[in-house]
Amino acid sequence: MTNSKHIKEDHEHEACETEYPFHITKEEDRELRQKAAKAIPSPVISQASFFDEYVQQLMIPPVVMDMARKAENMRLSPWEIAAMRKHLSPFKHHHGKYGLLRKILHLKAKADPSHPPYIRVACTGKSQYDYLAEADGHTQKPPHKDKGDVGSPVVLEIWPAQHYSPIHSHGETTGIVFCLAGQLDVMLYDSLDWNAKKLGLTTLNPGQCAWLSKDTYPVHRVYCPLNGGESKTGPRFMNSTEEFGASFHVYLNEDETPMMPHDHEEHHDDNEKKISHTRNAFNYIKEEDKKKDKFKTHSDLSWSVLRRVLAETELS
């Protein structure tokens, strides 16, 4: 009886212990991973090793599989990863300054302390913090301090360890989230709501990708589970390590995916609402009051700028 009582108390204690960012117990974590592993269509695209995996991936739209195939050999090179780690380091460099990526994290954390920040790098156009690279002597382009362009179809996202995104949707886009480095956890939801049903939890390693369309897996939260230091993640958290995960994202609007079924629904909202149906703006759930909000998809850096910064970084 005594042992049974202790076991019951341990389960009750575990049920009360939910942690950021997913607010689930260890038992729920196991159950959600099992759900994701059995889901049809599979939320993860990787090289199928078993008959079941092949069947699960057979149900994924061809346009998504095509995007995944084109990305399957992509990786960050060892020197790019080493340079990113240096710029993410919580310690100042010999010249008494933080690296470019750590500077951006501090600015973003100050602007929005509700969740640990991550960095969006756009493949096209100009971005919000490009001017910081120019200020440090990395580029010769004139600095600009506006928010830059929105809606890049291809984005590199850098996830410091223990940092995560809010719960968010992706308009009516179709796309992939391809893991390039480190490790990422992706929680899938059935709708954009704080109390939405959780469909499954999966971990992406380099070479694997999650996918989404307007009808399938369009709402998720992304988290880097690597070692971020001694403190626990949550609002106002900033990691104290240089560990990170990185992912390659592609978001295609409806008119760019001819192989996907479209309902051709006309949206009669004002312009501010219209853009939420494209990659120009996504909706998310605010951590503070659990309500929906919208953010225009400005990026923090341009890939052309970041690539030059990484190439000019001394690694010795």
N, C-alpha and C positions, 0 to 999 in steps of 0.2 A: 504493500500500500504506500509505504514511504517513497519507494522508487517511482511508482506511478505518479504520485503527487509532484515529485521533483520534475519528472518529464513533462507533465502538464504545465507546470509553472514556467519551464524553459520555453515551451511552445508559445505560451501567452506572452512571455517577455519578448521573444523573437517577433511575434506578430505586431508588437507595438513599436519595434525598431525599424523605421523606414528612413532611408538616407537619400540625400541629393545625388543625382538629379532626378531619378525616376520615382522616388517616393514609394518604394516597394520593399518587402521583406526578402530575406534570402530564399525562403520557400517560394515566394512569388517569382523571384528571379529565375529559379530552376524551371518552374512551370511555364513561364513565358518563353524561355529558350527552347523548350520542347515544342511549344506551339509553333514557333517560327520555323523549327526544323521540319515540321510536318505540313506546313502551309502549302496550299496549291492556289495560284502559282507560287513558286518559291520566291521569297523576297530578296534572295541573294543569288547572284550569278557567279559561278565558278566552274572549273572543269569537273563535269559529272563523273563520279567514280562508281556509282551504283545505279541499278535500274530505276529505283524510286527517284533519285536525284534527276535523272534524265527526264522522267515523266513530269516532275515538278517544273523543270525549266522549259519543257515543251510548250507549256501554257503561257509563257512570257511572250508578249508581242514581238514580232520579227524586227520592228524598227528599234526596239530596246536591245535585242540581242545583237543587232548590227552595231549599235553604239558601243556595246560591251566588247565585241570582237575587235573593233578598231582601237580600243584602249588597252587590250589585255597585256601588251608588252611594255606599257608605260611604267616607269619607275623614276624616282629621284636618284640622281647619281650620288655616290658616297661623298664627293666634295660639296655638292649642293646641300646634303643633309648636315654635314659638318659645319658649313657656313651658316645655315639656319639655326643650328644649335647655339652657335656663338652669338648670333643676333637675338636669340631668345633668352640668353643667360641672365639670371637675376643679379649678376655682379657687373659692376662698371668695368669698362676696358681701361687699358693703361693711360688713355687720355682723359680719364675721369668721366666718360659718358657711357650711357647704356647703348646697346646695339639697337639698330633701327626697329626690329620687330618688338623688342621689349618697350621701346618708347611708345609705339603705337598701342600696345596693350595697356600701358598706363593711361594714355589719353582716352581710350575707349572705356576703361574701367571707371574713370572719373566722370565721363559723360553718362554712363549707364551702369550703376553698381548692382543692378538686380540679378545679374548672372555673370560668371567669369567670361571675359571676352575671348573671341577668336578672330582670325584675320582672313579677310577675303581678298584674293589677288585676281584681278580681271585680265583676261587674255587680250582684250581690246580696249581702246579708249584711255582716258586719263582717270585717275583715282584720287581720293580725298587727301591721302598723306604722301603723295609723290613729292611734295615740296620738302619734306623732311630729308629725303635722300639728296636733293639738290643742296640743302643747307649744310649737309655733312660733306659736300664735295664729291659725291658719287656721280652726279649727272651735270650736264651743262645746259639742260633745258631751263627756260624761265620758270620760276616757281609759280604755282597757282594754289590758292587756299580755298577754292570753292569745293563743293562736294563731289565734283567730277561727274562722269557719265553714269547711267544706270543701265541695267539689263544686259550685261555681257552674257553671251550664250555659253561661254566656257570659263570656269572659275577654278582656281586652286585655293583650297581652304586649309589654313594652318591652325591646328588644335593643340594648344599647350596642354600638358598633362593635367587631368582633373578639371579642365574647362569644358563647357558645354553650351549648347544653343537653347533658346526657349523652344517650347512646342510650336511648330510652325507648319504651314502648308505652302504649296508651290503654285498657286494660281491654277491654271489649267494646262500646265506644261507637262511634257513627257521628258524624262531624263534618267541619268545614272549618277550614283555617288561611288566613285572608284577609289579604293584605298591605295595610296602610293607609298606610305611609310608609317611605321608605328602600328597603332591599333586603334580601332574606333568601335564603340557600341552604338547601335541604332535601335531606338524604341519606336515601334509602329503603333499608330492610333487609328480608330475608326472614324474620327471626326475631329474638328478643331474646337476642342473644349477642354477646360482644365480637368473635368471629370470624365473625359472620353474613355471608352473601353480600350484597353491595351491589347493589341492584336498579336504582339510577339516582340521578343528582344533577340537581337543577333549581334555577333561580333565580326567585324571586317578586318582581315589581315591583308597585307600587300598582295595585289592581284585579284582580290575579290571585290564585288561591287553590289550595292543595293540599287534598286530602281524604283521609279514612280511614274504614274500617269494621273490624269485628273480623276479617274475612277478607281485606281488601285494603288494603295500605299501612298497617297499624296500627303499624309500628315505624319511627321516624325520629330524626334529629338535626337541630336547627335552628341556624343560624349567621348572624351579620350580617357580611358581608364588607367593610363600609365602613372608612374610615381610622380606626384606633384609636390612632394615635401611632407612635412609632419602634420600640417593643418588639414582639416576636412573641407571638402568643396562645399560651395553654396554661395549665396549672395555676398558680394564684396570680397570674394576669395580671389587671390592672385597667387599662382603657384610659385614655388621657390626652387625649381629645377629647370633644366634646359630640355627636358624630355618633351616630345610632341608626336602627334600623329598628323598626317597630311592626306588630303583627299582631292580628287579631280572630279569636278561636277560639270555636267552638260544639261542645259535646260532648253528644250525646243518648244516654241509656241505651236498652237494647233495648226496654223497654216504652213508650218515647216515639217509636219509629220504626215505626209500623204498616206502612209500605210496604217495610220491609226483611225479608228472610227470616230467621226465627228457628228455632233448633233446640230451644228449650224445654228445654234440658238442665238438670237439677237439680244444684246444687253443694252437696255435703254437707260442705264444709270448715267450720272454725270461723269466727267472725264476722270476724276479722282478715283471713282469706283471701277471704271473700265480697266485701268491699268492693273488692277488686282487679278485680272484674268490672264495676264501675261507675266513674263519673267521680270517686267519692270517694277513690280511690287508684289510682295508676299504678305500674307496675314500671319499673325502669331498671337500667342497668349502671354500677356504680361504677368510676370512673376509676382508683382506686388499685390494686385487686386484681382488676378485670375480672369481678367476681361480681355476680349479680342482687341487687337490694334493692327495697324498696317505699317510696314516700312518699305520705302523705296530701296531698290537693290543697288545702292551705291557700293563701290568697293573701296578697300583701304589702300591698296597698292596696285600699280599696273605691272604685269609680268615683265615687260621690257625694262622697267626701272628696277624691280627686284632682282632680275637676272644679272644686271650690271653690278648691283650692290654685292651680290653673292660672289661674282667673279673677281671683284676687287678686294674681297675680305681675306686678310692674312690668317692662315690656319695654324701657323707654327706657334 
